[in-house]
Amino acid sequence: MPMPEWLRVRRGKDAGGRDAAQWSKCAECGEMLYRRDLAANLYVCSRCGHHFRIGAYDRISTIVDGDFTEIGGEVQVGDPLQWSDRKSYPVKLAGDREKSGLSEAVVCGFGQIGGFDVALGVMDFHFRGGTMGTVVGERVTMLLEEATRRHLPCVIFTASGGARMEEGMFALMQLAKTTAAVTRFMADGNALITVLTDPTTGGVSASFAFQADIILAEPKAMIGFAGRRVIEQTIRQKLPEGFQAAEFLLEHGHIDIVVERRLLKETLVRFLDYTAKGAAQRARAEAHA
Amino acid sequence: MNPFMDREKALLELERRIAELRTASADQPVDMSSEIGVLETKYQEILRDVYGAPTPWQKVHMARHPNRPTSLEYIAGLDRFDELHGDRHYEDDQAVVGGAALLRGRAIVAIGQQRGRDTKENLRRNFGMVAPEGYRKVRRLAHLATRLGLPIVTFVDTKGADPGISSEEHAQSEAIAQCLIAFTTATVPIVASIIGEGGSGGALALAIADRVIMLEHSTYSVASPEGCAAILWGDASKADEAASHLKLTAQDLRGFGIVDEIVPEPLGGANRDPSGVVTRVLEKIDAALERLETLPAQRLLAQRYEKYRRIGAWARETAPAGRF
């Protein structure tokens, strides 16, 4: 498959950065993996099946058919609290931009998945732990509002440590803002599908991640409200193995399906198909009325 | 560590001595009013010295003061209250209290997070940290309010949502996320009052509102100062530093437009005049409802959407970027 133009441009920018390393070590089994093989295997360890955390643009390229038109790129971060601890917030952000090759912790836009037009939002843990501040909240809100206008389903991949501390209450208010956008989007009869990836916690899990119609998750993704450390500090005991893993949530009835990455696109396509058929059936019923 | 502890002790000691002198002077013919006067002047001096301009970290402790009025005291100030129990699924979480009520003759649904005053009550109330069952009770009451046309009045007072094992097993995230939807879509006026601590998503679950009232020394933040310090620096003991960064005071948040109005407290905090503070807060709620109830539901929802849609200190670059 030829590399789409938008991704080729991105890759060109990233060359020499974090892509320079030729080998990656699997955090689960320790296997050394050649990066090109790893990328070809959708960043899943060929030995043990461990799903690596994946960058937003890599994710998009594995999901969309071809083109992807980004929106909200012009929304850039402010420093509402004038935050400065060990480093100032703008300095931290500059480091995140350098490390991730992204302008913020989410990339939003429009493309096709299996021939279906969709709104697509992808969070990236490499940028400030995928935390939601005003830019993430604004971009997700813009995505949902534009999807509402175009009557399109929306797919959001989450990866987040929660609300961003350095933006204080402005960050917390993004839960309210995105929730408002989700409710208008849904009230208009559009489908929201979220894919929870490692990790999805705090303010993101307590808002749009768990407000979706269909909730998918990647194997072993850590998903919960409170982080492991907070819980352990509160109850003063070690948590059992597998606590807050995607499989644990499936067992407890919190999510719909745990889907391996190689099957993710075809799974999404099936649900987009149900969605499209549902919309057509409803339109036919209304035409009869 | 409570930054007021030593001074609070000195104040308590003075209070005790003043009371003793009063009792003594009532029994005896000797006039002790000048001695009492001296002690009272000293008492006021210490009060002003300690509480005149509290730092954010000091405010955190004022917000957590064991004698600060809790939700049940505000609820007791209503004309009438009929508590409703349970999430209709599993449990009745005691960390949140709610029910039908009358405020100045107006029928409402009142909901408040409830912490305890002592260890025993705190165990029953889980320190005001609400579990998923509690948030499901809140959501149910919000739906009830919408169904019956009753405005929603909430009292926010929590360090945060309960972070325990069973809360995770029972989907804390989903419970909060659905509360946010319930408050966003409720077609009745909502007035939220931050009466103590407003900690994180666990507080916001009761605080998406058409009008947000906050006591002068309450705090409201994205995470508790301890939680923030642990997240950023892996060290909860740096909470005082986190408190100063978080801009969690009523004055900061009023400036940001996140809080609509501040209710003043007496010098030393709401615990020094609980009934006066309760009355003032209820008056503000009443006045807010008076204005909000004239709005048609669609206007109300549109205004609420716009209010939260606007919040965000982001800036747009002039050149469109991000198209490939």
Contacts between the chains, C-beta under 8 A, distances in Angstrom:
chain1	res1	chain2	res2	distance
A	5	B	324	6.6
A	6	B	324	3.3
A	7	B	324	7.9
A	9	B	324	5.0
A	10	B	324	7.1
A	68	B	324	7.6
A	69	B	323	6.6
A	69	B	324	7.9
A	70	B	322	4.2
A	70	B	323	6.3
A	70	B	324	6.7
A	71	B	322	7.2
A	72	B	322	7.0
A	73	B	320	7.6
A	73	B	321	4.4
A	73	B	322	1.9
A	73	B	323	7.3
A	74	B	316	5.0
A	74	B	317	5.0
A	74	B	319	7.6
A	74	B	320	5.6
A	74	B	321	5.3
A	74	B	322	6.6
A	75	B	314	5.2
A	75	B	316	6.1
A	76	B	314	6.6
A	76	B	315	6.0
A	76	B	316	7.2
A	76	B	317	5.7
A	77	B	314	6.4
A	78	B	313	4.0
A	78	B	314	5.4
A	78	B	315	5.5
A	79	B	313	7.7
A	80	B	256	7.4
A	80	B	313	3.5
A	81	B	245	6.9
A	81	B	246	7.6
A	81	B	247	5.1
A	83	B	245	5.9
A	84	B	245	8.0
A	85	B	232	6.6
A	85	B	233	7.4
A	85	B	241	7.4
A	85	B	245	6.3
A	86	B	233	7.6
A	103	B	321	7.7
A	103	B	322	7.5
A	109	B	322	8.0
A	134	B	311	7.9
A	134	B	312	3.8
A	134	B	313	5.6
A	134	B	314	4.6
A	135	B	312	8.0
A	135	B	314	5.3
A	137	B	312	6.2
A	138	B	312	5.3
A	138	B	314	5.3
A	141	B	309	7.1
A	161	B	231	7.7
A	163	B	200	7.4
A	163	B	201	7.5
A	163	B	222	5.0
A	163	B	223	7.3
A	164	B	222	7.7
A	165	B	222	6.3
A	165	B	223	6.4
A	165	B	228	5.2
A	165	B	231	5.9
A	165	B	232	5.5
A	165	B	246	7.7
A	167	B	222	7.5
A	167	B	313	7.6
A	168	B	221	6.5
A	168	B	222	5.2
A	168	B	245	7.7
A	168	B	246	5.1
A	168	B	247	5.1
A	168	B	248	7.2
A	169	B	220	6.5
A	169	B	221	6.4
A	169	B	222	5.8
A	169	B	246	7.9
A	169	B	247	6.9
A	169	B	248	7.3
A	169	B	253	6.1
A	169	B	256	6.7
A	169	B	258	5.3
A	170	B	256	7.1
A	170	B	258	7.8
A	170	B	311	6.5
A	170	B	312	6.3
A	170	B	313	5.7
A	171	B	222	5.1
A	172	B	200	6.7
A	172	B	201	7.1
A	172	B	204	5.8
A	172	B	221	7.6
A	172	B	222	4.4
A	173	B	258	6.2
A	173	B	308	6.5
A	173	B	311	4.3
A	173	B	312	7.5
A	174	B	311	7.8
A	174	B	312	7.1
A	175	B	180	6.2
A	175	B	201	6.1
A	175	B	204	5.9
A	176	B	180	6.6
A	176	B	184	7.2
A	176	B	204	6.5
A	176	B	208	5.1
A	176	B	308	4.4
A	176	B	311	7.5
A	177	B	308	4.8
A	177	B	309	6.1
A	177	B	311	6.2
A	177	B	312	7.0
A	179	B	177	7.5
A	179	B	180	4.2
A	179	B	181	6.0
A	179	B	184	5.2
A	179	B	208	7.5
A	180	B	184	5.2
A	180	B	304	7.5
A	180	B	305	5.1
A	180	B	308	5.2
A	180	B	309	6.5
A	181	B	309	7.9
A	182	B	181	7.3
A	183	B	181	5.8
A	183	B	184	5.2
A	183	B	185	5.4
A	184	B	305	7.2
A	202	B	201	7.2
A	203	B	200	7.7
A	203	B	201	5.6
A	203	B	222	7.9
A	205	B	173	3.9
A	205	B	177	7.6
A	206	B	161	7.9
A	206	B	172	7.4
A	206	B	173	4.6
A	206	B	176	4.1
A	206	B	177	5.2
A	206	B	180	7.6
A	206	B	201	4.5
A	207	B	177	5.4
A	207	B	180	6.2
A	207	B	201	7.8
A	208	B	177	7.6
A	209	B	173	6.9
A	209	B	177	7.3
A	210	B	171	7.4
A	210	B	173	4.9
A	210	B	174	4.2
A	210	B	177	4.2
A	210	B	178	7.7
A	211	B	177	5.0
A	211	B	178	7.4
A	211	B	180	7.8
A	211	B	181	6.2
A	223	B	173	7.9
A	224	B	168	5.1
A	224	B	172	7.6
A	224	B	173	6.8
A	225	B	161	6.4
A	225	B	163	7.2
A	225	B	167	7.1
A	225	B	168	6.5
A	225	B	172	3.9
A	225	B	173	4.4
A	225	B	176	7.0
A	225	B	201	7.6
A	226	B	161	7.7
A	226	B	163	3.5
A	226	B	167	7.6
A	226	B	168	6.8
A	226	B	172	7.2
A	227	B	231	7.8
A	229	B	230	6.9
A	230	B	163	5.1
A	230	B	227	6.7
A	230	B	230	7.1
A	231	B	163	5.3
A	231	B	164	6.9
A	231	B	165	6.7
A	231	B	168	7.0
A	233	B	230	7.3
A	233	B	236	7.4
A	234	B	163	5.0
A	234	B	164	6.5
A	235	B	164	6.1
A	235	B	165	6.5
A	239	B	165	7.2
A	243	B	165	7.4
A	243	B	168	7.3
A	244	B	168	6.1
A	249	B	171	7.9
A	252	B	169	5.6
A	252	B	170	7.8
A	252	B	171	7.1
A	253	B	171	7.9
A	254	B	171	4.7
A	254	B	173	8.0
A	254	B	174	6.3
